[in-house]
Amino acid sequence: PPPQPTKIIVATQQKQDNWFVKIVKSLKTTIFFLLPLILIGGGIW
């Protein structure tokens, strides 16, 4: 049977989602670590 294009679309969509989730998670951790530094830095200045 010929390959179904819908499966390919779903696979690429999942890859994009994983990539997006990774970026969001890394941004969250970065903000989580930077926010206290920014607040402390703002308090010092």
N, CA, C and O atoms as a DFTB+ gen file, in Angstrom:
180 C
 N C O
     1  1       0.835      -1.214       0.000
     2  2       0.000       0.000       0.000
     3  2       0.869       1.264       0.000
     4  3       1.944       1.271       0.601
     5  1       0.420       2.318      -0.661
     6  2       1.199       3.568      -0.693
     7  2       1.222       4.233       0.684
     8  3       0.254       4.120       1.436
     9  1       2.293       4.911       1.017
    10  2       2.374       5.570       2.338
    11  2       1.329       6.663       2.460
    12  3       1.055       7.389       1.504
    13  1       0.759       6.769       3.626
    14  2      -0.284       7.778       3.850
    15  2       0.365       9.114       4.221
    16  3       1.186       9.168       5.137
    17  1       0.008      10.179       3.525
    18  2       0.602      11.495       3.820
    19  2       0.224      12.015       5.203
    20  3       0.965      12.792       5.805
    21  1      -0.939      11.580       5.704
    22  2      -1.367      12.081       7.017
    23  2      -0.383      11.640       8.101
    24  3      -0.088      12.405       9.020
    25  1       0.127      10.410       7.998
    26  2       1.078       9.930       9.008
    27  2       2.338      10.791       8.993
    28  3       2.884      11.124      10.045
    29  1       2.791      11.146       7.800
    30  2       3.995      11.976       7.678
    31  2       3.733      13.346       8.312
    32  3       4.575      13.878       9.035
    33  1       2.565      13.901       8.033
    34  2       2.214      15.217       8.586
    35  2       2.189      15.148      10.111
    36  3       2.703      16.040      10.786
    37  1       1.595      14.096      10.644
    38  2       1.517      13.950      12.102
    39  2       2.918      13.827      12.689
    40  3       3.209      14.410      13.733
    41  1       3.787      13.071      12.023
    42  2       5.147      12.876      12.530
    43  2       5.896      14.203      12.564
    44  3       6.546      14.524      13.559
    45  1       5.809      14.976      11.483
    46  2       6.515      16.261      11.453
    47  2       5.906      17.203      12.489
    48  3       6.625      17.977      13.121
    49  1       4.596      17.142      12.665
    50  2       3.939      17.993      13.659
    51  2       4.462      17.663      15.053
    52  3       4.715      18.563      15.853
    53  1       4.623      16.374      15.342
    54  2       5.131      15.970      16.653
    55  2       6.563      16.455      16.840
    56  3       6.932      16.907      17.924
    57  1       7.369      16.361      15.785
    58  2       8.751      16.839      15.880
    59  2       8.760      18.333      16.180
    60  3       9.522      18.792      17.031
    61  1       7.919      19.090      15.488
    62  2       7.844      20.533      15.721
    63  2       7.405      20.805      17.161
    64  3       7.940      21.697      17.819
    65  1       6.435      20.037      17.644
    66  2       5.950      20.235      19.008
    67  2       7.073      19.984      20.007
    68  3       7.264      20.768      20.936
    69  1       7.825      18.883      19.819
    70  2       8.920      18.568      20.736
    71  2       9.949      19.690      20.743
    72  3      10.431      20.103      21.798
    73  1      10.279      20.180      19.544
    74  2      11.251      21.272      19.398
    75  2      10.735      22.517      20.117
    76  3      11.481      23.191      20.828
    77  1       9.446      22.812      19.921
    78  2       8.828      23.979      20.552
    79  2       8.820      23.826      22.075
    80  3       9.127      24.764      22.810
    81  1       8.464      22.620      22.530
    82  2       8.415      22.367      23.979
    83  2       9.805      22.523      24.585
    84  3       9.952      23.080      25.673
    85  1      10.823      22.032      23.881
    86  2      12.196      22.162      24.391
    87  2      12.564      23.632      24.548
    88  3      13.150      24.025      25.557
    89  1      12.222      24.444      23.551
    90  2      12.550      25.875      23.604
    91  2      11.807      26.535      24.763
    92  3      12.385      27.321      25.514
    93  1      10.523      26.211      24.902
    94  2       9.732      26.819      25.983
    95  2      10.309      26.426      27.342
    96  3      10.409      27.260      28.242
    97  1      10.691      25.148      27.491
    98  2      11.248      24.693      28.770
    99  2      12.561      25.398      29.064
   100  3      12.794      25.832      30.192
   101  1      13.421      25.515      28.061
   102  2      14.714      26.171      28.280
   103  2      14.494      27.645      28.615
   104  3      15.196      28.203      29.458
   105  1      13.515      28.276      27.954
   106  2      13.212      29.675      28.252
   107  2      12.695      29.801      29.685
   108  3      13.059      30.733      30.402
   109  1      11.848      28.864      30.094
   110  2      11.300      28.910      31.453
   111  2      12.418      28.827      32.472
   112  3      12.444      29.606      33.424
   113  1      13.349      27.889      32.286
   114  2      14.440      27.745      33.250
   115  2      15.315      28.990      33.235
   116  3      15.760      29.449      34.287
   117  1      15.564      29.542      32.047
   118  2      16.393      30.749      31.946
   119  2      15.731      31.901      32.688
   120  3      16.383      32.602      33.463
   121  1      14.437      32.098      32.453
   122  2      13.706      33.181      33.126
   123  2      13.679      32.920      34.633
   124  3      13.833      33.839      35.437
   125  1      13.480      31.649      34.999
   126  2      13.402      31.276      36.416
   127  2      14.700      31.629      37.135
   128  3      14.677      32.058      38.289
   129  1      15.840      31.447      36.448
   130  2      17.129      31.769      37.068
   131  2      17.450      33.255      36.960
   132  3      18.052      33.825      37.870
   133  1      17.054      33.890      35.853
   134  2      17.414      35.293      35.636
   135  2      16.543      36.247      36.446
   136  3      17.014      37.303      36.870
   137  1      15.278      35.890      36.666
   138  2      14.363      36.812      37.333
   139  2      14.858      37.233      38.716
   140  3      14.879      38.430      39.001
   141  1      15.259      36.302      39.591
   142  2      15.786      36.730      40.903
   143  2      17.026      37.598      40.756
   144  3      17.197      38.567      41.495
   145  1      17.901      37.256      39.798
   146  2      19.112      38.062      39.580
   147  2      18.732      39.476      39.173
   148  3      19.318      40.447      39.652
   149  1      17.743      39.589      38.283
   150  2      17.304      40.917      37.829
   151  2      16.697      41.690      39.007
   152  3      16.959      42.881      39.177
   153  1      15.889      41.003      39.812
   154  2      15.266      41.672      40.957
   155  2      16.325      42.110      41.959
   156  3      16.283      43.233      42.460
   157  1      17.282      41.219      42.254
   158  2      18.348      41.558      43.204
   159  2      19.199      42.689      42.635
   160  3      19.541      43.639      43.340
   161  1      19.535      42.577      41.350
   162  2      20.327      43.626      40.704
   163  2      19.586      44.957      40.744
   164  3      20.191      45.998      40.999
   165  1      18.281      44.929      40.493
   166  2      17.487      46.155      40.545
   167  2      17.454      46.710      41.958
   168  3      17.468      47.927      42.146
   169  1      17.408      45.828      42.962
   170  2      17.404      46.285      44.343
   171  2      18.726      46.930      44.712
   172  3      18.752      47.916      45.449
   173  1      19.840      46.378      44.200
   174  2      21.166      46.944      44.495
   175  2      21.301      48.299      43.811
   176  3      21.755      49.268      44.419
   177  1      20.900      48.361      42.536
   178  2      21.035      49.627      41.818
   179  2      19.980      50.616      42.323
   180  3      19.919      51.750      41.847
